[in-house]
């Protein structure tokens, strides 16, 4: 039996269990994968301040972000096609998030629909929107979010053109529209995954089930969804969406201070510092490197979230000390889902919670709030 000690252990199990085409889709980055690597390596540029003999109890981890107080300083961010990593992946993830008291943001590129997730599971569910070039389809997604009583909508703004992810190119993901012999042979080498998927029945994106132009099977639908992203996306489209969506609206994909300030000025309720997990602009800055200047630019009171490369509780602590209100996980919980379903996601949340708690204790901090108030006294350049 494999012992799970950290998030990277889930990655190893996910690689063992998933067909290569789907593992590489989660794991890979764009072009040279330099941005992907920077997201990980740039944590090494910061150091945490150790303080001893200061506190008796274990620290409090409750944190305020996106207009609410949460039990932990992180949430589960949007990851596409979770239902391909484990049967009913979106449902299992939502259940784990609800049980652990953290928000879960469902991706547009999900097998299960927003209505199903909210009806069957509930909890703190958010929705992430990709801007389709057909505004009537976007309005359909907004109506679904409204009917599901979603409070928080995320617009992803760094994918107006899809970058080249060379692993996906070699594997044919989002290029193949039907199962071919090569893919079939690759899949049957993972019998556990195959049996799990067979129990799922027909795999499809439920949100497009009434739109025949997207095709019928999951491979064709994934390809069509990607090809229909609005390449002309601008701030004018954000203004259009801001008028349409009256609840909380978050911009995901901000990496410059100028864009952060413009998002704030145009009415975004929050931003997410993100480079799409190193899957879009190659040789971009890491998110952790961009955080301090963006926080300084938008001020202390504006909600700033961050994602990108987080695998350790200590890394989450760094981000909180450098000015983030909260952290979004992506690959970390996707690997756990692929490895062990709902229980895997729960374990990932538990591992990171424990790492955060231990880290704060060793820093002599009573709470996440104290960390955030002290800021750069606790996290310094190495």
C-alpha positions in Angstrom: 0.0 0.0 0.0 1.3 3.4 -1.0 1.9 5.9 1.8 0.7 9.4 1.1 2.9 12.0 2.8 2.5 15.0 0.5 0.9 16.3 -2.7 3.7 15.0 -4.9 2.9 11.5 -3.8 -0.6 12.0 -5.3 1.1 13.1 -8.5 3.0 9.8 -8.7 -0.1 7.8 -8.1 -2.1 9.8 -10.7 0.7 9.2 -13.3 0.4 5.4 -12.6 -3.4 5.3 -12.8 -4.2 7.7 -15.7 -3.7 7.2 -19.4 -0.8 9.3 -20.6 -3.0 11.6 -22.6 -5.0 12.7 -19.5 -2.1 12.8 -17.1 -0.1 15.0 -19.4 -3.0 17.3 -19.8 -3.0 18.0 -16.1 0.7 18.0 -15.7 2.1 19.9 -18.7 2.8 23.5 -19.5 3.2 25.5 -22.7 6.1 25.4 -25.1 9.4 25.1 -23.1 7.4 24.9 -19.8 9.6 27.7 -18.3 6.7 29.5 -16.7 5.5 26.2 -15.2 9.0 25.6 -13.7 9.2 29.2 -12.4 5.9 28.8 -10.5 7.7 26.1 -8.5 11.3 27.4 -8.3 10.4 31.0 -7.3 9.2 29.9 -3.9 12.9 29.3 -3.2 13.5 33.1 -3.4 11.6 33.7 -0.1 12.3 32.7 3.5 10.0 32.3 6.5 10.9 33.9 9.9 11.1 31.4 12.7 10.0 32.5 16.2 10.0 30.3 19.3 8.4 30.1 22.7 5.6 32.5 21.8 2.3 30.6 21.6 0.8 27.6 23.4 -2.1 26.6 21.1 -2.0 25.5 17.5 -2.8 28.5 15.2 -6.3 29.4 13.9 -6.6 28.9 10.1 -9.9 30.7 9.4 -9.5 33.3 6.7 -11.6 35.9 5.0 -11.6 36.1 1.2 -14.2 36.7 -1.6 -16.5 38.4 0.9 -16.8 35.4 3.3 -15.0 33.8 6.2 -13.7 30.3 5.5 -12.2 27.7 7.8 -9.0 27.4 5.7 -6.9 29.9 3.7 -7.3 28.0 0.4 -10.0 26.7 -2.0 -10.3 24.4 -4.9 -9.9 26.3 -8.1 -11.3 25.5 -11.6 -9.8 22.5 -13.4 -11.2 21.2 -16.6 -12.5 17.7 -17.3 -12.3 16.4 -13.7 -14.7 13.6 -14.8 -11.9 12.2 -17.0 -9.6 11.7 -14.0 -12.1 9.8 -11.9 -15.7 8.7 -12.4 -18.0 11.6 -11.5 -14.9 13.6 -10.7 -16.7 17.0 -10.3 -19.2 15.4 -7.9 -16.5 13.8 -5.8 -14.5 17.0 -5.6 -17.6 19.1 -4.6 -18.4 16.5 -1.9 -14.9 16.6 -0.5 -14.8 20.5 -0.6 -18.2 20.6 1.2 -17.1 18.1 3.9 -13.9 20.1 4.5 -15.6 23.5 4.4 -13.7 25.0 1.5 -15.2 26.6 -1.7 -15.0 24.8 -5.0 -15.0 26.5 -8.4 -16.5 24.5 -11.2 -14.9 24.9 -14.7 -16.9 25.6 -17.9 -15.0 22.6 -19.2 -16.7 20.1 -16.8 -18.5 16.9 -17.5 -21.1 17.4 -14.9 -23.2 20.6 -15.1 -23.4 23.3 -12.6 -27.0 22.5 -11.9 -26.2 18.9 -11.1 -23.4 19.8 -8.8 -25.5 22.3 -6.9 -28.5 20.0 -6.7 -26.7 16.8 -5.8 -24.0 18.2 -3.5 -24.3 21.9 -2.7 -21.9 23.7 -0.5 -19.9 26.8 -1.5 -19.9 26.4 -5.3 -18.4 29.0 -7.6 -18.4 29.0 -11.4 -15.6 29.8 -13.8 -16.5 31.1 -17.2 -14.6 31.0 -20.5 -15.8 33.6 -22.9 -17.2 31.7 -26.0 -17.3 33.7 -29.2 -21.1 33.2 -29.3 -22.5 35.6 -26.7 -25.9 33.7 -26.7 -24.1 30.6 -25.4 -22.3 32.7 -22.7 -25.8 34.0 -21.7 -27.0 30.4 -21.4 -24.1 29.7 -19.0 -24.8 32.8 -17.0 -28.5 31.8 -16.8 -27.5 28.4 -15.5 -25.3 30.0 -12.9 -28.1 32.3 -11.9 -30.6 29.4 -11.6 -28.1 27.5 -9.5 -27.9 30.5 -7.2 -24.2 30.9 -7.7 -22.8 34.0 -5.8 -19.3 34.2 -7.4 -18.4 34.1 -11.0 -14.8 33.9 -12.4 -13.9 35.1 -15.8 -10.7 33.6 -17.1 -8.9 36.3 -19.2 -5.6 34.8 -20.1 -6.9 32.3 -22.7 -8.1 34.4 -25.6 -5.7 32.3 -27.6 -4.8 28.8 -26.5 -1.0 28.3 -26.2 0.8 25.3 -27.6 1.1 22.5 -24.9 3.5 20.2 -26.6 2.6 17.1 -24.6 -1.0 17.6 -25.7 0.1 18.0 -29.3 2.0 14.7 -29.2 -0.9 12.9 -27.4 -3.6 14.4 -29.6 -5.7 15.8 -26.8 -8.2 18.4 -28.1 -7.1 17.5 -31.6 -8.7 14.1 -31.7 -12.5 14.1 -32.0 -12.9 10.3 -31.9 -11.2 7.3 -30.3 -8.5 5.9 -32.6 -6.4 2.7 -32.3 -3.4 4.4 -30.7 -5.5 6.1 -28.0 -7.5 2.9 -27.4 -4.3 0.9 -26.9 -3.0 3.5 -24.5 -6.2 3.5 -22.5 -6.4 -0.3 -22.0 -3.0 -0.3 -20.4 -4.7 1.4 -17.5 -7.5 -1.2 -16.7 -8.5 0.3 -13.4 -9.2 3.7 -15.0 -11.0 2.0 -17.9 -13.3 0.1 -15.6 -14.0 3.3 -13.6 -14.9 5.2 -16.8 -17.1 2.3 -18.1 -19.1 2.7 -15.0 -19.7 6.4 -15.9 -21.6 5.5 -19.1 -21.4 8.0 -21.9 -18.8 10.7 -21.2 -20.0 14.2 -22.3 -20.0 17.8 -21.2 -23.5 18.3 -19.9 -23.5 22.1 -20.2 -23.5 21.7 -24.0 -25.9 18.8 -24.3 -28.6 21.0 -26.0 -26.0 22.4 -28.5 -25.5 19.8 -31.3 -22.7 22.0 -32.8 -20.4 20.9 -30.0 -20.7 17.2 -31.0 -21.7 14.2 -28.9 -18.6 12.6 -27.3 -16.2 14.1 -24.8 -13.2 14.2 -27.2 -15.2 16.1 -29.8 -16.8 18.4 -27.2 -13.4 19.2 -25.6 -12.0 20.1 -29.0 -15.0 22.3 -30.0 -15.1 24.1 -26.6 -11.4 25.0 -27.0 -11.7 26.1 -30.6 -14.7 28.5 -29.8 -12.8 30.6 -27.2 -13.3 34.3 -28.1 -9.9 35.4 -29.6 -11.1 39.1 -29.6 -11.7 39.2 -25.8 -11.0 42.7 -24.5 -11.9 45.0 -21.5 -15.1 45.9 -23.4 -16.2 42.2 -23.0 -15.5 42.5 -19.3 -17.7 45.6 -19.1 -20.4 43.7 -20.9 -20.2 40.8 -18.5 -20.1 43.2 -15.5 -23.5 44.6 -16.6 -24.9 41.1 -17.1 -23.7 39.6 -13.8 -24.8 41.5 -10.7 -23.2 39.3 -8.1 -19.5 38.9 -7.3 -17.3 38.9 -10.4 -13.6 37.8 -10.2 -11.0 38.2 -13.0 -8.7 35.2 -13.2 -5.4 35.5 -15.1 -4.0 38.8 -13.9 -0.2 39.0 -13.8 0.6 42.8 -14.1 0.0 45.7 -11.7 -1.6 47.8 -14.5 -4.1 45.1 -15.3 -4.9 44.6 -11.6 -5.6 48.3 -11.1 -7.8 48.4 -14.3 -9.7 45.4 -13.1 -10.4 47.1 -9.8 -11.3 50.4 -11.4 -13.8 48.7 -13.8 -15.6 46.9 -11.1 -14.1 43.5 -10.6 -14.8 42.4 -7.0 -11.5 40.5 -6.8 -8.6 39.3 -9.0 -6.7 36.1 -9.2 -3.0 36.4 -9.9 -2.5 33.5 -12.3 -0.5 32.5 -15.4 -2.8 29.6 -16.0 -0.5 27.2 -14.3 2.3 27.9 -16.8 0.0 26.7 -19.6 -0.2 30.0 -21.6 2.5 32.6 -21.9 5.9 30.9 -21.8 8.7 32.8 -20.0 6.2 34.8 -18.0 6.8 35.7 -14.4 5.8 33.3 -11.7 2.6 34.2 -9.7 4.4 34.4 -6.4 6.9 36.9 -7.9 4.1 39.1 -9.2 2.2 39.2 -5.9 4.0 41.8 -3.8 3.8 44.6 -6.5 0.2 43.8 -7.4 -0.8 44.0 -3.7 1.0 47.3 -3.4 -0.7 48.7 -6.4 -4.3 47.8 -5.6 -4.1 48.6 -1.9 -4.6 46.6 1.3 -8.4 46.3 1.2 -8.9 44.9 -2.3 -9.3 41.1 -2.6 -6.3 39.5 -4.2 -6.2 35.7 -4.7 -3.5 33.7 -6.3 -2.8 30.3 -7.9 0.1 28.6 -9.6 2.4 25.9 -8.4 1.2 25.5 -4.8 2.1 22.0 -3.5 3.1 22.8 0.1 1.4 24.5 3.1 4.6 26.6 3.6 4.1 27.9 0.0 0.5 28.9 0.9 1.9 30.6 4.0 4.4 32.6 1.9 1.6 33.8 -0.4 -0.5 34.9 2.6 2.4 36.8 4.1 3.2 38.5 0.8 -0.3 39.9 0.5 -2.7 37.2 -0.8 -6.1 36.9 0.7 -6.3 33.3 -0.2 -4.9 30.6 -2.5 -6.5 28.5 -5.2 -5.4 24.9 -5.7 -5.4 23.3 -9.1 -3.2 20.4 -10.0 -2.7 19.5 -6.3 -6.2 18.3 -5.8 -6.6 17.1 -9.4 -3.8 14.6 -8.8 -5.4 13.5 -5.6 -8.8 13.0 -7.3 -7.1 10.9 -10.0 -5.3 8.9 -7.4 -8.0 8.2 -4.9 -11.3 9.9 -5.8 -13.2 11.8 -3.1 -11.1 10.5 -0.3 -8.0 11.6 -2.2 -9.2 15.2 -2.4 -10.1 15.1 1.3 -6.6 13.8 2.1 -5.0 16.6 0.0 -6.9 19.2 1.9 -5.9 17.6 5.2 -2.2 17.4 4.3 -2.1 21.1 3.3 -4.1 22.1 6.4 -1.7 20.3 8.6 1.4 21.7 6.9 0.0 25.3 7.2 -0.8 24.8 10.9 2.7 23.4 11.6 4.4 26.2 9.6 2.5 28.9 11.5 3.3 27.3 14.8 7.0 27.2 14.1 6.8 30.9 13.0 5.3 31.7 16.4 2.0 33.0 14.8 -1.4 32.6 16.4 -3.5 32.7 13.3 -3.6 33.4 9.5 -4.9 36.8 10.4 -1.7 37.6 12.4 0.4 36.4 9.5 -1.4 38.7 7.1 -1.2 41.7 9.5 2.6 41.2 10.0 3.2 40.5 6.3 6.8 41.1 5.3 8.0 40.8 8.8 7.3 37.1 8.4 8.2 36.5 4.8 11.4 38.0 3.5 13.5 37.8 0.3 16.2 35.2 0.6 
